[in-house]
Amino acid sequence: MSTHLITADAYFDGITHHAGGPYRIRVNDGQIEEVTKGALDVEASADHAHVIHSAFVLPGLVEGHCHVFLDGGELDFQTRKAYLKAPFDEMSSRARLSVAQNVDSGITLIRDAGDIHGVNTRMKEEIDADPHSVVDMLSPGVAIRKIGRYGSFMAREITDLDGIVQTIREITPNASQLKVLLTGIIDFEKGTMKGGPQFTLEEIRVIVETARESGLLTYAHCSGEDGLRLAVEAGIDSIEHGFFMTREILQVMAEKGIAWVPTYSPVDFQLQRPELAGWNAATCDRLRAILENHNMHVALAYGMGVSVVTGSDAGSYGAVHGQALIDELFYLHHAGGSVADVLASATSLPRRLWGCPSADIVAGNQANLLLLEGSPFEDLNHVRRPLGIFRRTWHPLAEKAG
């Protein structure tokens, strides 16, 4: 039997902050046996060959929205465009690096958001087949979009209602959840959405019903009031991005239990590096207004009981895998989420919503732990300095993170 004793000054169990330690987390063969308060005494130390000391422990982090086949750190527009025609093996190599970047940031569950090439399916298969992997992955395989509309790099085209049902049934074998392209993207220069919703209310309802018949949750790329209203009326399970949100839509989301993944990173990057796209002062003002509106509604969402989930859209321009998810914690906290709320958004909440095994730090759960050098309740920057991950055994990250 492999026994580890993890000590911490404080910990977050996935819901509650436990300060005033020290605490001891006893793990036998990868399962949490007990969590107790008190210093490590001589007898306990002698009985356990594997003792790991840290200042703070929390469940492994969750990246709720990313594209592992894309490199968010590549900032040359032409290189990014050319890459979309790269060989499958090259994309797969990039995806493995993306997964490694997530792990190095303390992420132990990734939800990919689709690619047309099947790279995410390959990555999920590799992860599932590796008994030593510290990370799990959910993937839609390919997403769905209306013919001729936004999303060619990640979605299959649908023309009519019959096509919706047929395509979803074809996608289901490789899908953890169903990703829907419900709207286009933001026109930053105008500060509005490009085009209207891709699907009608009737079509979205068929999408949701067919997905549920197949046992799949739905998550929709969706921004703009028109698209958001359709999404919540049809009962989409999760809104991704959700720019131009309103209080009224949030109220419906709270009533229906619809989650929100706000994905600040790609939009904020446009504001932080406007020279890359050639944005002028007026466009920067519009970007700032979009983000301020986002902040206001994220704060409302937390206050209204909407399930806010962390996701960075990593792989998008300027959103680097791993790093971008950590940035999302700061965006959510800046918007008004408490540290406990933000950490729950990145640990326990998404796992519960998606039916994944719990990583909460309680006796009986499999150990899925992230160890930090300090408490994020004292300084949130400690999430940027992971010491290591404990899943089945100890995986130090300090050298990589340094």
N, C-alpha and C positions, 0 to 999 in steps of 0.2 A: 504493500500500500504506500502510495506517495503522499506525504503529508507536508503541507506548507503552513506557516504561520505568518500572516501579514499584519504588521503593526502600523498604526496611523494616529496622528494627533486628532484628526477629525475625518468625517466621511459624509457623503451624500448618498443615501440608499436608493435614489431614483425618484423619491418623493420628498423626503425629509432630510434636513441638514442636522447632523449629529456633531455638535462641538463639545468642548470640555473633556477631551480624551485624556490619556491615550485609550485606543481601542485595539482589540485583537480579532482578526478574521481567520478562523481555522478552516483550511481547505483540505479535504481528503479525496484523492483521485479525481480532482477537478471540481468537486462539489463542495459548496459552502456548508460546513457542519455546524458552526456556531459563530455568532458575533458577540463579543463580550467586552465590557469596559474594564480597564485596569492595565497597569504596566506589566511588561514581560518579566516575570520573576525567574529566579535561577532554575527552579525545578522545571518550569514550562520551557525555558530555553534549552535545557539539557534533553528534554523529551522530543524536540523537534529539530531535525537536521537542517531543514530549509526555513530560515527566517529572513523575511524581507522587510526592511524598514522604509517608511515613507511618511511624508507630512499629511497627505490627503489621498483618499480613495473615492472613486465614483464609478458607476457602470461605464463600460466602453461606449464611446460616442457613436452617433448615427449620422450618416450623410444621407439626407432624405431626397436629394435630387441632383444627379450629375450625369455626365456622359463620359464613361471611362475610355472610350476610343479617341477622344479629343484631348489635345494639349492646350490648356488654358493659358499657359505661359508663352506660347508662340504668338508674337504680336505682329508679325508681318502678314498683311492681308493676303498677298499673293501666295505665300507659302501655305497658309491655312486653306486657301481655295484649292491649290494643287493637291494637298494631302487627301482631300475627299475622293481622289481617284487612285490613292495608294493601294498596293497589294494587301490582301487580307492579312498576311503574316506580319507586315509592317504595322498595320493597325492593331493587331493582337499584341505585338511587343509594346506598343505605346500604352495599351490598356493595362498590361501587367505593371508598367511603371506607375500608372495612375493608381492602381490598387495599392502598390507599395507606398506611394505618397500618402494615401489615406491612412494606412496602418501607422506610418511614422508620426502622424498627428494624433494618434490615439483612437482612431475610428475602427470599430469592429463590426459594423453593419452598414452596407452601402445599398442604396436603392438607385439603380441606373434608370435613366429616363429615355432610353431607346436609341437604336441605330439601325439603319436599313441593311447593314452588312452582316449582322449576326455576330459581331464581335462580343457584345455583352453576353450573348448565349454561350459562346465559347468560354468566356471568363467565369461565368457561373458554374459551368461544368467542371472547369479546372479547380475552382475553389471547393466545390462540393466533393470532388474526388480526393482532395488533399486532407488526410486525417490530422495534419499538423497546422492547418491554416488557422490563423487567429481572427480572420474576418469572414463574415457571411455576406451574401449578395442576393438581392432581389432584382429581377429584370423583367421588362415587358417584352423582350425580344424586339420586335418592331412595334412602333406606335401606328395609329391610324389617322388619316387626314382626308379632307375632301379633295377631289381631283383638281389639280392645278393650283392648289393653295399652299401656304407656307408649310415647310417641314420635310422637304424632299430627302434630306440626309438622315432622317430618323423614322419615316412613316410610309406605310403603304397607302395608295390612293383608293378611295371609295367613291362610287358614283351615285348609288341609290340605296333604298332600304334593304333590298335583297342582298346587295353587296356588303352591307354592314354585317348582317347575320353570318353570311358565308365567311367573310374575312376574319371575324372574331373567332369563329370555330376553327379556322385554320391556324390562327395565332396561338390559341389556348395551350397547346402542348408545350410550348417554350416560354410561356408567360407566367410570371409570379403575380402580376397585376396588369391591368389594361391601361395603356397610356393613350390619351385622346388629344389631338391638336384641335382645340375648339376655336381659337382665334389666331391672328397673325402676331406681328411684333410691333413694338412702339416706334413711331416716327419721332426721333428725339428732336429734330429741328422744329417740328410743329407742336410737339408735346401732346400728340394724340395717337390713337391706334391706326395701324395701316389696315384698311378694309374692315368689314363687319365680321360677325361670327361665321365660321366655316359650315356649321350644321344648323338645321332648324330644330325647334323644340321637339317636334315629333321624332326626328332622327336621333337626337341625344337621348331621348327616352328609350328608344329601341337599343341604342348602344348600352345604356345602363342595365336594361332588363336582360339583354343577351349575355352581358358580362356576368351578371349575378347568376344566371342559369348555369354558367360555366364555372361558378365559384370564384370569380375574380372581382377584386375591388377595382374601382376606376379612379384615375387621376388625370386631370385636364390641364394642359397648357392653356392658360386663359387670363387675359387682362382686358380692361375696358368694361364699362358698366353694362353694355348690351350683352356681351358674352357671359359676364359674371351672373347676370340675372337668369339667363337660360340655364347655365350650369347648376345653379342652386335649385331652380324650379324642377329640373330633371332629376336631381338627387345624385349628382356626381359625388364621389366619396371624398375627394381632396382637390382643392384649387391650388395650382402651381403658379407662382409669380403673383398674380392677383393685383397688378397695379391698377390704379384708379378705383380702388375699393370704395364702398359707401357704408355708412352705419346701418342702413336698412338691409343691405345684403348680408352684413355680418350678423344681424339679428336672425335672419333665416338660417344662416349657417349654424348658429348656436342652437337653434331649435331642432334642426335636422341632424346635428352631429357631423357636419361637414368640416373637414380639416383645412388648414391653410399653410402652405409652404411659401413664405414671402420672397425668397431668393434675391436679396439685395445686391450681391456681389457684382454681377455684370453691369448693372446700371450705375452703381457707385463708381466702378472703374472708369466708366465713360466720363464721369465728372472729375475724377482725380487725374486722368490723363487725357484731357480734351484735345491736345495737340496731335495725338495719334490719328484721330479721325477728322481733324481739322475743324472742330467745333468752335464757333465764335461765342462771344459773351452772352448773346441772346439765347443760344442753345443751352449754354451752361445754366442760365437762369431757369430754363424749362426743366432741365435735369434736376436742379435743386428743388424745384417745386414738386416734381414727381416724387422725389425721395421724402420730402417733408410730409406730403400727403400720406405716403406709405407709413412713415413713423406714427402719425396721428392714428391711423387705422389699426396698426399693429398693437398700439397701446389700448385702443378700444377692444380689440379682439381678446387680449388677455383679460381685461376687465369684464367682458361679457361671457367669458367661459368658452370661447372658440378654441378648438385644439390647434395651437400654433406649433408647427414642426420645423426643425432646422433643415435647410437644404440650400446649397450654394449655386447650383447650376454650373458646377465646376466642369471645365472643358470648354465652356463659352469663353469668348474673348476676355482675357485678363483675369479669369477666375481659375486659379491654380489649385489642382486637387490637394486636399488636405488643408492647406493654408486657408482656402476660401471658406471652408466649413467653420474653422475656428473664427474667422472674421465675422461670420453670421451670428455667432454668440454675442459679439460686441454690438452688432447692429441691433439685435433684438433687445439687448440690455439698454442701449442708448435710447431706443424707442419707448422704453418704460417697463419692460419685463423685469421682474425681480431676478436675482441670481438663481434662486430656486426654480422659478418658472422657466428660465432660459435653459438651465441644466436638464430639467424634466423634458423640455422640448427636444433636447438632443440626446436623450437616453431612454427613459422609461416610456414616455408617451407614444412615440412612433412604433415601438415594439408592440405595445398593447393594441394600438389601432390596426396594425397589420397582421396581428395574430402570430407574431414571432415569439420564440421562447423569451421569458423574462430574464433580464440581466440585473434586476434589483438586488441589492446586497442584503439578502435575508437568507436564513438557514433553509436548506433544501434546494436552492437554485444552483445551477451550474455557475461556477466562477467566471465572470466576464468583467474583469476589473481593469480600470485605468488608474495608475498611480502617478501622483503629481508631487513636485517638490515643495508646494505651498498651497494654501487654501484659496480657491477662487472667491470665497465669501469675504476674504480679506483683500484680495487683489485679483480681479478676473484674469489678469495677464498670466497667472500661473497655468492656465489651460494651454498656453503656448509652450510650456516646458514640461512635456510628459517624461516621466522616468521609465515607464514600461507598461506593458500589458500582461495581465495574468489570465491566460486561457489554457487550461489543462496543465500548463507549466509557465514558468517565468520567461518573459521576452523583453529584455531591456531595450530601451529606445533612447536613452540619454545621449549616447554618442552621436546617433543620427540626428537627434533634435537639436543638438548644440549648434 
